[in-house]
């Protein structure tokens, strides 16, 4: 399937935004999809407020469709196992991006999948293209990392030191391993995997050891092509591999917006957050929500986000937040000079006694000790999933990728699965009353 809209570069002024959205709405109508006027206005405002410098792809590439598939809720290990089963069965290509790359059982699982894939490829007399990109594997790696967009490509002789099989164990793979990082705080925090150019996995989990609550959603359809183009833009050409973007027969596509956020080397402490697709969409969606917002985030230290949530509560919107205490505490202090607990307390005080309703739960569990899920659902209609936390790093310095899915059924399913996952641990209610309901 070709993209809904032609891809050409442009500035996102108001007239251009209206034109792009009008073409998008017409293309959706040909697919039997009708957007409400409220959602059309949301998209027009969204596009018109993005800074052109914050666009890794043409504006038209942000507006697309997808077929949402399985939503897996588990731990980082089960998410990696879920993705690795698809990697081991790949036919042409695998593009795997993550932020943290740490010695862990998850990394061992991924290495085993590569060995299995290589064996299958050799048996079929072919080679599968595999590209792995990560940003952080340790303090010294970051301190001495090349400060260029090209990053660092790892020689095959160094793969075992990264926890990967040796080159001699992978004769069936055309493998390249690369890392990109910029001092002081600019990690590429995005996490996604594309298998055979037709299946996208969008997890919250890194390749790491923590036993945290995580999610991974699978998508097919045109959104896969958008993520593939993003890979080529950030990580470099991924090699020749077919792009099999046909929508599976009998599956209904839904409007899906691509929400990237480019890295920024410095935290801009005295300025608003970058006007990236991610930031603008979050803020505009919160601004236009009329009934309820459900947000699930490991941390909440982004002042623009907390201010937007307070404004929504003041309008009468019910806001539900699931987050964590003492989650990556040092990172919070270094990047934001504040903690989630302080931000939550400020929101509670600021909105006390006003029209809307605020409910906040801190998640903690055993053995799943913290929640690393990143999600927001607005009015039970639009769901944002991806790598962005509600913290200052994700809103200012880190590179992120997210999608916004316009579909009530998907929103309902996502909320149900995430709430069930959260209720598997202990939820401490610190604002509002009652249980977290599906």
C-alpha positions in Angstrom: 0.0 0.0 0.0 1.4 3.4 -0.9 1.4 6.3 1.6 -2.0 8.2 1.9 -0.3 11.5 0.9 2.6 12.4 -1.4 5.8 13.1 0.5 7.2 16.5 -0.1 9.0 18.9 2.2 7.1 22.0 3.4 6.8 24.4 6.2 3.9 23.7 8.5 2.2 27.1 8.3 -1.6 27.3 8.8 -2.5 27.1 5.2 -0.3 24.2 4.6 -1.6 22.4 7.6 -5.2 22.9 6.4 -4.3 21.6 3.0 -2.4 18.5 4.3 -5.2 17.6 6.7 -7.9 18.1 4.0 -6.0 15.7 1.7 -5.7 13.2 4.6 -9.4 13.4 5.4 -10.3 12.8 1.8 -7.9 9.8 1.6 -9.5 8.4 4.8 -12.9 8.8 3.4 -11.9 6.7 0.4 -11.1 4.0 3.0 -14.5 4.4 4.6 -13.1 6.3 7.6 -14.7 9.5 8.8 -13.0 11.8 11.2 -15.0 14.1 13.5 -14.7 17.8 13.1 -13.1 18.0 16.5 -10.4 15.6 15.4 -9.9 17.4 12.1 -9.4 20.7 14.0 -6.9 18.9 16.4 -4.8 17.7 13.4 -4.9 21.1 11.8 -3.7 22.8 14.9 -1.1 20.1 15.6 0.5 20.4 12.1 0.5 24.2 12.1 2.4 24.5 15.4 5.2 22.0 14.6 8.6 23.7 14.1 10.0 22.6 10.7 13.4 22.0 12.3 11.7 19.3 14.5 10.6 17.2 11.5 12.8 14.2 10.7 10.4 13.3 7.8 8.0 15.4 5.6 4.9 16.7 7.3 2.7 14.4 5.2 4.5 11.4 6.5 3.1 12.1 10.0 -0.5 11.3 8.9 -1.1 7.7 8.1 -2.9 4.5 9.0 -2.2 1.2 10.6 -3.7 -2.1 11.7 -3.2 -2.5 15.4 -2.5 -6.1 16.4 -1.5 -7.8 19.6 -1.0 -5.8 22.8 1.4 -7.7 25.1 1.7 -6.6 28.7 4.4 -8.2 30.8 8.0 -7.5 31.8 11.0 -6.5 29.8 12.0 -10.1 29.5 8.6 -11.3 28.2 8.5 -8.3 25.8 11.9 -9.3 24.4 10.8 -12.9 24.1 7.7 -11.8 22.3 9.7 -9.7 19.7 12.5 -12.3 19.5 10.1 -15.0 18.3 9.3 -12.8 15.3 13.0 -12.0 14.7 13.9 -15.7 14.6 11.3 -16.3 11.9 12.2 -13.2 9.7 12.5 -13.9 6.0 14.3 -10.8 4.7 15.2 -8.1 7.3 15.2 -7.0 10.9 15.6 -3.4 12.1 15.9 -3.3 15.9 16.3 0.0 17.8 16.5 0.4 21.6 17.9 2.9 24.1 19.7 0.8 26.8 21.6 -2.2 25.9 22.6 -4.0 29.1 23.9 -7.4 30.1 20.7 -9.3 30.9 18.6 -12.3 30.2 16.7 -10.1 27.6 20.0 -9.7 25.7 20.7 -13.4 25.9 17.2 -14.1 24.5 17.8 -11.7 21.6 21.2 -13.3 20.9 19.6 -16.7 20.8 17.0 -15.5 18.3 19.8 -14.2 16.0 21.5 -17.6 16.1 18.3 -19.3 15.2 17.6 -16.8 12.4 21.1 -17.4 11.0 20.6 -21.2 11.1 17.3 -20.9 9.3 18.8 -18.5 6.7 21.7 -20.9 6.0 19.3 -23.8 5.6 17.3 -21.7 3.1 20.5 -20.6 1.2 20.0 -16.9 1.9 21.2 -14.1 4.1 18.9 -11.9 6.2 19.7 -8.2 6.7 19.8 -7.4 10.4 20.5 -3.9 11.8 20.8 -3.2 15.6 20.9 0.3 16.9 21.2 1.4 20.6 22.2 4.5 22.5 23.5 3.6 25.9 25.4 0.5 27.3 27.3 2.1 30.2 29.0 5.2 31.6 32.3 4.8 29.8 30.6 4.1 26.5 28.7 7.4 26.8 31.7 9.4 28.0 33.9 8.4 25.1 31.3 8.0 22.4 31.8 9.8 19.1 29.8 13.0 19.1 28.5 12.7 15.5 25.2 11.9 13.8 27.0 8.9 12.2 27.5 7.4 15.6 29.8 4.3 16.1 29.6 1.1 14.1 31.0 -1.9 15.9 33.4 -4.2 14.2 32.4 -7.9 14.1 35.3 -8.7 16.5 33.6 -6.6 19.2 30.1 -8.2 19.0 30.8 -10.8 21.7 31.7 -8.0 24.1 28.2 -6.6 23.4 26.6 -9.9 24.3 26.0 -10.8 20.7 27.1 -14.0 19.0 30.4 -13.9 17.1 30.4 -13.4 13.4 31.3 -17.0 12.8 28.0 -18.0 14.6 25.9 -15.8 12.2 26.9 -16.8 8.7 23.3 -16.4 7.6 23.0 -12.8 8.6 24.2 -9.5 7.1 24.5 -7.8 10.5 25.5 -4.3 11.4 25.5 -2.9 15.0 25.6 0.8 15.7 25.2 3.2 18.6 24.4 7.0 18.7 24.7 9.2 21.8 25.4 12.9 22.4 26.7 14.3 25.6 25.5 15.4 28.1 22.0 13.9 28.1 20.9 13.1 24.5 20.1 9.5 24.4 18.1 8.0 21.5 15.4 6.7 23.8 13.2 5.3 20.9 12.5 1.6 20.9 11.0 -0.3 18.0 11.5 -3.3 15.8 10.6 -3.9 12.1 10.5 -7.4 10.8 10.5 -8.0 7.0 9.3 -4.4 6.4 5.7 -5.4 7.2 5.5 -5.8 11.0 6.2 -3.1 13.6 6.7 -3.8 17.3 6.5 -0.8 19.5 7.7 -1.7 23.1 8.2 0.4 26.2 11.1 -1.9 27.3 14.8 -1.6 26.8 17.2 -4.6 26.5 17.9 -4.6 30.2 17.7 -6.5 33.4 15.0 -4.7 35.4 11.8 -6.5 36.3 9.3 -3.7 35.4 5.8 -3.7 34.0 6.1 -3.1 30.2 4.0 -3.2 27.1 4.5 -4.0 23.4 2.0 -3.3 20.6 2.3 -4.8 17.2 1.2 -2.9 14.1 1.0 -3.7 10.4 0.0 -1.5 7.4 1.5 1.8 6.2 2.8 2.9 9.6 5.6 0.3 9.1 6.9 2.2 6.1 6.9 5.5 8.1 9.1 3.8 10.8 11.3 2.3 8.2 11.9 5.8 6.7 12.6 7.1 10.2 15.2 4.3 10.7 16.9 5.3 7.5 17.0 8.9 8.5 18.4 8.3 11.9 20.5 5.2 11.7 21.4 5.3 8.0 20.4 3.2 5.0 19.3 -0.2 6.3 20.3 -2.2 3.2 18.2 -3.6 0.4 15.1 -5.3 1.8 11.5 -5.4 0.4 8.9 -3.2 1.9 5.8 -5.4 2.2 3.2 -2.8 3.2 0.0 -4.4 2.1 -2.7 -4.3 4.7 -3.6 -7.8 5.8 -6.8 -9.1 4.2 -9.9 -8.6 6.3 -8.3 -6.1 8.6 -9.6 -2.6 9.1 -7.1 0.2 9.1 -7.4 3.1 11.6 -6.0 6.6 11.5 -2.5 6.6 13.0 -0.3 9.6 13.6 3.5 9.3 13.8 4.9 11.4 16.7 8.7 11.6 16.7 10.8 13.8 18.9 14.4 14.6 17.8 17.2 14.6 20.3 18.5 17.9 21.7 22.0 18.2 23.2 21.1 20.7 25.9 18.1 20.9 28.2 17.0 24.5 27.5 16.1 25.2 31.2 14.7 28.6 30.5 12.8 27.9 27.3 9.6 26.1 26.3 10.0 22.5 25.1 10.9 21.9 21.5 7.9 22.2 19.2 8.2 18.6 18.0 5.3 16.4 16.7 5.4 14.5 20.0 5.2 17.5 22.3 2.7 19.5 20.2 0.3 16.5 19.8 0.4 15.7 23.6 -0.4 19.3 24.5 -3.1 19.8 21.8 -4.8 16.5 22.6 -4.9 17.4 26.4 -6.2 20.8 25.5 -9.1 19.4 23.4 -10.0 16.5 25.7 -13.5 17.0 27.1 -14.1 14.1 29.6 -11.3 11.9 30.7 -7.5 11.4 30.4 -5.7 8.3 31.5 -1.9 8.6 31.6 0.5 5.8 32.5 4.1 7.0 32.9 7.2 5.9 34.9 8.0 9.5 35.8 6.2 12.8 35.7 8.7 15.7 35.8 7.8 17.6 32.6 6.4 21.0 33.6 4.6 21.6 30.3 2.8 18.2 30.7 1.8 18.8 34.3 0.6 22.3 33.5 -1.5 21.0 30.7 -3.0 18.3 32.9 -3.8 21.0 35.6 -5.5 23.1 33.0 -7.6 20.1 31.8 -8.7 19.4 35.4 -9.7 23.1 35.8 -11.9 22.7 32.7 -13.7 19.8 34.3 -11.8 16.9 32.8 -11.2 13.8 34.9 -7.5 13.0 34.9 -6.2 9.6 36.1 -2.4 9.1 36.5 -0.5 5.9 37.2 3.1 6.5 37.9 5.9 5.4 40.3 7.8 6.5 43.4 11.6 6.7 43.3 11.8 5.5 39.7 15.2 6.3 38.2 15.6 8.9 40.9 19.2 10.0 39.9 18.1 10.5 36.3 15.2 12.7 37.5 17.4 14.9 39.6 20.1 15.3 36.9 17.7 16.1 34.0 14.9 17.9 35.8 16.2 18.9 39.3 12.9 17.6 40.6 11.1 14.3 41.3 7.9 12.8 40.3 6.6 12.9 43.9 7.2 16.7 44.1 5.4 17.2 40.7 2.5 15.1 41.7 2.1 17.0 45.0 2.1 20.3 43.1 -0.6 19.0 40.8 -2.7 17.9 43.8 -2.3 21.2 45.5 -2.9 23.3 42.4 -6.2 21.5 41.5 -7.6 21.0 45.0 -11.3 22.0 45.2 -11.8 22.7 41.5 -14.3 21.3 39.1 -12.4 18.4 37.5 -11.4 15.2 39.3 -7.8 14.1 39.8 -6.9 10.5 40.7 -3.3 9.4 41.1 -1.9 6.0 41.9 1.7 5.0 42.6 2.5 1.5 41.3 4.8 -0.9 43.2 4.8 -4.7 43.0 6.7 -7.9 43.6 8.3 -9.4 41.6 7.3 -6.7 39.0 8.7 -3.8 41.1 8.0 -0.7 39.0 6.0 0.3 35.9 7.8 1.4 32.8 4.7 1.7 30.6 4.2 4.9 28.6 0.7 5.5 27.4 -2.1 8.1 27.3 -5.7 7.7 26.4 -8.0 10.7 25.8 -11.8 10.5 26.0 -11.6 6.7 25.2 -10.9 7.6 21.6 -7.3 8.4 21.0 -4.4 6.3 22.4 -0.7 7.4 22.4 1.9 4.7 22.8 5.6 4.8 22.4 8.9 5.6 24.2 8.1 9.0 25.7 7.9 9.2 29.4 6.2 12.1 31.1 9.5 13.4 32.2 11.7 16.4 31.3 14.2 14.2 29.4 11.6 12.9 27.0 10.2 16.4 26.4 13.5 18.1 25.9 16.7 16.1 25.2 15.9 12.5 24.3 15.0 11.2 20.9 11.6 9.5 21.0 9.0 7.7 18.8 5.3 7.4 19.5 2.0 6.8 17.6 -1.4 8.2 18.2 -4.2 5.7 17.2 -7.7 7.1 16.5 -9.9 4.1 17.4 -12.3 3.6 20.3 -12.0 -0.2 20.3 -8.2 0.0 20.4 -8.4 2.6 23.3 -10.7 0.4 25.2 -8.6 -2.7 24.7 -5.4 -0.8 25.6 -6.9 0.6 28.8 -8.2 -2.7 29.9 -4.9 -4.5 29.4 -2.8 -1.8 31.1 -5.2 -1.5 34.0 -5.1 -5.3 34.5 -1.3 -5.2 34.4 -1.2 -2.3 37.0 -3.7 -4.1 39.2 -1.4 -7.1 39.3 0.8 -5.0 41.6 0.0 -2.7 44.5 -1.6 0.7 43.7 -1.2 3.4 46.3 -3.9 6.0 45.8 -2.7 9.5 46.8 -5.3 11.6 45.1 -9.0 11.0 44.6 -10.6 7.8 45.8 -11.7 4.4 44.5 -10.0 1.6 42.6 -8.4 1.9 39.2 -11.1 0.5 37.0 -10.9 -1.0 33.6 
